[in-house]
């Protein structure tokens, strides 16, 4: 099941509010916006997960097809907490939390 930010009254919400809502609901964020990956990478938190879509074809049918193609590879990392970047020919997974070496 997917919910659009607009359908839950968050169409004008700040990114941090959307992140907090997703975390509370145990949901992942699906977006084209790179800001979510940056915010989560530097948060020190393990959730929520985010899928960043970086495909040429942004039609909903094409995006759904692409997610179906890679779902078996990304499902478990998303449960654990991850930043997943889905491109036309590649998928990159970075588990959260991201810990900086000192």
HELIX and SHEET records of a PDB file:
HELIX    1   1 UNK A    5  UNK A    8  5                                   4    
HELIX    2   2 UNK A   15  UNK A   25  1                                  11    
HELIX    3   3 UNK A   35  UNK A   41  1                                   7    
HELIX    4   4 UNK A   60  UNK A   80  1                                  21    
SHEET    1   A 4 UNK A  29  UNK A  31  0                                        
SHEET    2   A 4 UNK A  50  UNK A  54  1                                        
SHEET    3   A 4 UNK A  82  UNK A  87  1                                        
SHEET    4   A 4 UNK A  91  UNK A  95 -1                                        
END                                                                             
